[in-house]
Amino acid sequence: MNRYYYLASMVLFFGLSASCWLGYQLIGATVDENGLLVEVFALIPLAWFFLLLGLITGFYLIWKNRRP
């Protein structure tokens, strides 16, 4: 495959990770009238997952394009 495909995938994964973190910060957490914490918890593991995918893609891109 073309190395630009991997580079674009890596940038996409990092962008998705950053948008999940930003969305979590912008939405925030509140406490309702019953004392329950209301937050968008699903964005935290998604952000870590996309960050991991971006790192794996980046390391594969470096490993694939190294010169012997």
C-alpha positions in Angstrom: 0.0 0.0 0.0 1.0 3.6 -0.4 2.7 5.2 2.5 0.4 8.2 2.2 -2.5 6.0 3.0 -0.9 5.1 6.3 0.0 8.7 7.0 -3.6 9.8 6.3 -4.9 7.0 8.6 -2.5 8.1 11.3 -3.6 11.7 11.1 -7.2 10.7 11.0 -6.9 8.5 14.2 -5.0 11.3 16.0 -7.7 13.8 15.0 -10.5 11.5 16.1 -8.7 11.0 19.5 -8.3 14.7 19.9 -11.9 15.4 19.0 -13.1 12.8 21.6 -11.0 14.5 24.3 -12.2 17.9 23.2 -15.8 16.8 23.1 -15.5 15.3 26.6 -14.1 18.5 27.9 -16.7 20.7 26.2 -19.7 18.6 27.3 -18.4 18.3 30.8 -19.9 16.5 33.8 -22.9 17.6 35.8 -24.7 16.3 38.9 -28.4 16.1 38.5 -31.0 16.7 41.2 -30.9 13.1 42.5 -27.1 13.4 43.1 -26.1 11.2 40.1 -23.1 12.1 38.0 -24.0 12.7 34.4 -21.1 12.5 31.9 -20.2 11.2 28.5 -17.9 8.4 29.7 -17.8 6.6 26.4 -15.6 9.3 24.9 -12.7 8.5 27.2 -12.1 4.9 26.1 -12.7 5.9 22.5 -10.1 8.6 22.7 -7.5 6.1 24.1 -8.5 3.6 21.4 -8.0 6.1 18.6 -4.7 7.2 20.1 -3.5 3.6 20.2 -4.5 3.0 16.6 -2.7 6.2 15.6 0.5 5.1 17.4 0.3 1.6 15.9 -0.2 3.0 12.4 2.7 5.5 12.9 5.1 2.8 14.2 4.1 0.5 11.3 4.8 3.4 8.9 8.2 4.0 10.3 9.0 0.2 10.4 7.8 -0.3 6.8 9.8 2.6 5.4 13.1 2.0 7.2 16.1 1.3 5.1 18.3 -1.8 5.7 
